[in-house]
Amino acid sequence: MRVNKIKIGQEVMVDDGVEIWRGKVLEKCAGRSCFQVKDITPDGKEIWHEKKGGGLWKEKYVNGFFGEVSTVKAKQIIEIVKDIK
């Protein structure tokens, strides 16, 4: 993807060589074509657990990568999912 098409706040699809995941662009790095992208992939079921004596708590996502911030090159961003207004 071209660097000038990627803006802060956009939701993008990233191919990091291992898997394709959905992320949100947080900021541009010091490098020319580098971005900080936060993983927003909802790729697991919510699992609810019951506490003894009453109450519930939940695990948000099974894989544990939700919310991870990665440094991504512009060429790894394959598509813009949701553009900012």
N, C-alpha and C positions, 0 to 999 in steps of 0.2 A: 504494500500500500504506500502511496506517496505521502511524505511527511506533511505537506501542506494541507492534506485532507483530514488529518487526525487532529482533533481538538480536545482540550481538557473537558471532562464530564461526559464524553461519549461512551456508549457501551459497544464493545468490539469483540470479535472472535479472534482468538490467538492460537496459532499452531507453533508450539515450542519444540517440535521434533518428537515428542513422546506422546502427547495427546492434544486434542483441540478443546479449548475451554473458553468460557465467556468471562469478560472482565470489564472494568470501568477504568478509564484513563484518569489518573490522579494528577500527574504533573509531567512536564518535560524534563529530562535529565540534562546534565551539562554537555553531554555528547550531542552530535548533530541529529542523529536519528534514533534517539533513545527515549523511552517513556517508562514511567512507573505505573503499573497496571495492577489493580486489586481484583482478585478472583471473586466473582459473584455467581459462580455456577451452582445452581440448586440441584446437585446431583446425588441426592440421597433422601430417604424417607425420614420423617420426623419419628423418633422413637420415644415413647412416653414410659417412664418408670414410676412405680408407686413406692412411696416411703412408708416404713412401718409407723403406725400411729396416725396415718392420714397425710395426704398431700401428694403432689405429683411434681416431677421434673422431667425435662425432655432434652434429648440430644438433638441438636439441630440437623447435622449432616453426618453421614456415616464415614466419609473418607477423611474428614478433618482438614481439608485444604480451603474451606470457605473462609474468605477474608485475608488470605495470604497475599502479600504485596511482592510483585516480581518486577525486575528490570527487563524490558522487552525492546528489541529492535523493531523499527518500522516495517521491515520486510517480513517479520513474523506475524504481523497483524494482517489477517486475510480478508476481513469484512467488517464493515460498520453496521451494527445491528440496530441501534437506536441513536439518532442524531439529536443534538441539543437544539433547543428552540432559541 
